Amino acid sequence: MAKVERFAFHVPSLEELAGVLQKGLKENFADAQVSVVDCPDMTQEPFNFPAKGICGKPRIADVGGVPYLLPLVQKEKVYDLNVIAKDIELPGAFILGAGAASSRILGVNAEFIPIVQAKSDKKPAVNGSYIAQINPADKGCLLEKYSTKYSDCEFGLLANLYASEGQPGKVIEVKASERTGELNFVSCLRQILEKHYGEKPVGMGGTFIIQKGKAKIHVMPPEFSACPLNTDEDVNNWLKFFEMKAPLICQPVIVSRDPGFDLRVEHTHCFSHHGEGGHYHEDTTPESVRYLGYFVPAELLFRIDRPKETHMVGRD
């Protein structure tokens, strides 16, 4: 059994959070509008999620960690989203986020874009996840729906997950366009929260669409590194970077400040309906980029299988 640690976030009201984000985003984007709205039906385009919304008992799970990938991989670290749902005290949870695929299942290393309604006593799991890997044919990005090849809910090494009951409800809608600041969209949101709430950690998750523009995205290579990756430079030389075009549907997990659990404080993966996806870094077209996001503040944090030996390499 993996060790599970639990922490209660500071949870601002949606109205308060919307005001804080609106004010902060204006410093990084020419146009930003933040409001409280009804969650759109996420079973519809462009999301096509297996759940209608992102509301109901919202929580964040940080599972495993980068130290299980770097400097050298620990392939035995595998997890199951159905088990994670129980670990976070929400069997049947609807889970979004960013993680690593199980090399035990795929036979190679790949990015995992989890979109799973975990199994409950009444229903089997519905896996709408994607995997992004390097295409052996042309060394480009190969994005595939997980369920076209596999029937499990396994992943490996690490994941940052936002989980809820998958219900409709009130959410924070964020519209931002024409980036004027240096920070990417997710870092900007996180740093606004950190600056405003300080010592009181706030967690947030959901989904956003890059509606216009292009973004810098990485996909891990199929082979784990045989040489130890000891610095961020080593990691960046190992990763494969691409410029990918909108629309991209992204799944951010954000924690304003680590309350002492060795967290990855931001992690975002994305998919598309045109065959591109992976780990989001930043938009590359600040003058034309347009973001539309839906977010909910999390109530609880669950830290699962925290690495005993840790480092800060490879966390951007």
N, C-alpha and C positions, 0 to 999 in steps of 0.2 A: 504493500500500500504506500502510495506517495504521500508525503507529509503535506497537510493542508493548513495554511495559516489564514486568518480572517481579520479584516479591518473594516470599520465603518467610516465611509467618506463623509465629509461635510457636504450637505445637499442644499444648495440654494434653490429658491423658487425659480420656475421657468422665466417669469417676468424679470426677476432680478438678473438672472444669467443673460437674458437677451439684451438687457441694457448694458451690462458689462462688456459683452462681446461686440455690440454695436460700436461702442465708444473706442474700443481697442482696434477693431478692424479698420476704422477710418484712418488709422496711422499707417496702415500697410497696403490699403487698396483705395483707388480713386472713388469707387462706389461700393458701399456696403449697406445692406439692409437686413436687420435681424428682427424676427417677430415670433410670437407663439401662435402656432396653427394646429389644425388637426393633421395627424400623420396621414400622408397619402397611402392609398392601397398599394402595398409593395408586392402584391402578387401580379401586378400589372407591369407593362413596359415602363422604363427600361430595366427595372430591377428583376422581375420574374422570380421573386423570393418565394419560399414555401410557406411564409407567414404573412399575415396582412399588415403587421406593424412592428414597431421596436419598443413598445411600451409594456409595462407590467413587471414589477420586481426587478428593475434594471441592476445589473451587476457586471463587474469586470473580473476576468481571470487572467493571471500571468502564469503561464505553465512552462516549466523547464527554464531554458534560457540560452543565450548566446554562448556561455561557457561550455555547453554540450556540443557546440558546432566548432568553436575555435578555442585554442590554436589547432587542436586535432579533434576530429569527430568522435562522438560516443554513440555509435549506431544503435546500441541496445536501448536507447532512450526513445520509447514509443508510447503513445497515449491514444485514448479512445474518447471521442466527443460525447458518447453516451455515458461513459463513466464520469467525465468531467462535469456533465450536467448534474449528476448526483452529488459529486464533490462540492459543487457550489450551491447545493440545497435547492435545486430547481430542475427536478427530473422533467424531461420533455421540453427543455428550454429551446428557444430559438437563438442560434449562435451565429455571430458574424465576426470577422476579424482578419488576422494575418498570422501566418505560421509557416512551418517547413513541412513538406510532404514526407510521408513515411517511405524511406528508401527500401525498407523491407518489403513493402507492397509494390512500389514502382520499379525497383531494381536500379534506380538512379536518384540523384538529388534533384529537388525541384521546389518551386514556390507553391505554397498552399493558400488558397483563397477560400476559407471556410464559410459556407452558407448552409447551415444544418438545423433542421427541426429534429432534436434528439428524440429517441424513442421514449414512450411512456407506457404505463400499464395498458392503455387503451389503443395505442397506435404504434406502428413501426416507425423507425427513423426515416426522414425524407432528406436526402443529401443533394443539395443543389450547388455543391462546391465546384471550384475550378482548380486546375493545376496549370502552372506556367513553367515550361522547361525549355531548354535549348534544343531546337530542332536538329537532329543529327544530319539531315539532308542539306540544309543551307545555313546552319549556325544562327538562324533567326529565332524569334520567339514562337513557341508552339503552345497555344492555349487550348486546353480541352476541358470539357465538362467531366468531372470526376466519375459520375455515375454511368457514363458510357462504357467504362472499362472495369470499374470496381464497385463492390457492393458493401464495403465496410465504411466505418467512420473514423479511421485511424489517421494519425499524423505523427511526426517525429520531432524530437529535439527541443522545439520551442513553439509557443504561440501566445499571442495577445488577443484575448477574446472579449467581446461585448455580448452579454446574454440577457434575454428578457423572456417574458411569456409570449412574445410575438403578437401582442394585442394592438388594436388601434388605440388612439389616445392623443393627448396634446404633446407636441414636440417643439423644439426650437428650429425654426427655418432660417438658414443663413444664405444670403445671396451676396456674392462678392465678385467684383470684376476689375480688370486693369490694375495689376499689382504694381505698387509704387515702392514698396519696402523690400528688404533683402530676404525676409523669412518666407518659407513655403507656407501654404495655407494651414497645414496641421500644426506646425511649429508656432505659427502666429496665434492660433486658437489656444494652444497650451500655455504659451508665455503670457498671454492676456490673463488667463486664469491664475497662473502662478504669481504674477505681479499683484493682482487684486486680492487674492485670498491668502497669499503668503504661507504661513505655517499650517493653514487648514487645507489638507489635500482635497481636491475636487477631481472626480473621475467623469469621463464623458465618452460616449460611443454613439455609433449610428452609421450613416452612410452619406456620401456626397458624390455628385456627378461633376466631372470636368466637362462642361457642355461645349466649350470652344477652346481652341488652342492645342498645344502639345505639351508633353511632360517627359521628364527624365525618369526612367524606370529601370530597375535592375532585375535580372534573372540569374539565380545561382547556376553555375555550371553543373553538368550531370555527374562529374567525378568529384568527390571530396578531395581536398588538398592533401597530398602525401607529405608536403613540407609544412611545418607549423606556421600558422598565420598569426604573427605576434603583434602587428601594428595595423592601424586603419589603412595605411598605404598598402600593406600586404593584402588586406581584404579587398580593397578597391581594384588592385591589379588582378585579383582572382575572379571577381564578379564580372558579369557581362552587362554592359549598359546600353540602353536603347532610347531613342526618342520615339514616343508613341503618341498617336493622335486621338483627339476627342471623337465621340464621347467615351469617357472612361468612368466606370462605376467603382467607387472607392469605399473601403471599410476601415475607418480609423478607430484606434483605441488610444485614448488620451488620459494621462494622469498628470495633474498640474505639478505635483512634487512627490518624490518618493519618500514615504514615511518610514523608510528603513527596512524594506523588503527586497532590495536589489532588483528593482523593477526596470523594465524598458518603458520609459515614460511616454513614448509615442511610437506607433508602428501602424503602417497603412499599406494594405495590398489592394490591387484593383483588377478588374476584369472588363471585358468589352464584348460586344456582339460582332466585332470585326476581326477577332483572332489575336488581339494583343492584351497583355496583362502582366502583372508582376508586382514588385515592391516600389511604391511611390516615393520619389525624392523631392521633386519640385516641378513646377511648370517651367517651360523653357521659352514661353511666348508671353511675357508679363503684360505687354500692351494689349493683347487680344484675349487673354484668358478669362473664362467665366466659370464660377463655381456656384453650385446649388446644393446645399446640404441640409440634412435632418438629424438632429442630435437630442439625446436625453442624458441628464446627469445620472450617474450610477450611485446606488445606495451603499453597495458593499464591494470590497475587494477581496479576492481569494488568491493567495499565492500558493501555487501547487508545485511540489518537487523543486524547491529553490536549490540551485547549485551550491555545494559547500565551498568549492573554490571558485572565485569569481574574478572578473576584470571588466574594464569598460571599453574594450575594443569591439568594433563592429556593431555599434548600437544606433547609428543614424539611419 
